[in-house]
Amino acid sequence: MHHGSHRNHEGAEKLYDLVKDIKICIMTTAEPDGSLHSRPMYAQEADENGDFWFFTKLQSPKVVEIGKDRQVSLAFVDPDKQHYVSITGVAEIVRDRAEIDARWSEPLRAWFPEGKDDPQIALIRVHPVRGEYWDSPGSTVMQIYGYVRAAMTGESANELGEQKKVNLRS
């Protein structure tokens, strides 16, 4: 099993398919006092490794919050299709101008009027650890779990899949 990608796990393909057309998700971070802080974020389609990327301003509270506690939650909802996806992961702030250039798209100008050259602009990269999705009311189709233990012990994807648990850690 290739450990570089979150996408190679059973159930992951369906999860990524459910979220790929949802343009706004809710990101929740932990404030320094432990309380939760949520806000809508413009969601790009996950990259080839299954990581999620978001634009932010360096002076925003979420940058401070991620600096203290890297655990984040992402919630994607498409009420028309009844698709509901919850992802938890580990976030990092990325200031690489090449990444910013590569990921910039014009719809982002609504949030960042100065464009991609704004010196305050940065990226948040979220490495998913656990995911759950529901694609009909009241039914949890699959829970996708990421365990470091599974990666460390070399358990096969099939063994994990039988338990309906899938390692999303790379």
Secondary structure, DSSP 8 states (H G I E B T S, - for coil): --TT-STTSTTHHHHHHHHTT--EEEEEEE-TTS-EEEEEEE-----TTS-EEEEEETTSHHHHHHHH--EEEEEEEETTTTEEEEEEEEEEEE--HHHHHHH--GGGGGT-TT-TT-TTEEEEEEEEEEEEEESBTTB--EEE---HHHHHHT--HHHHHHTT------
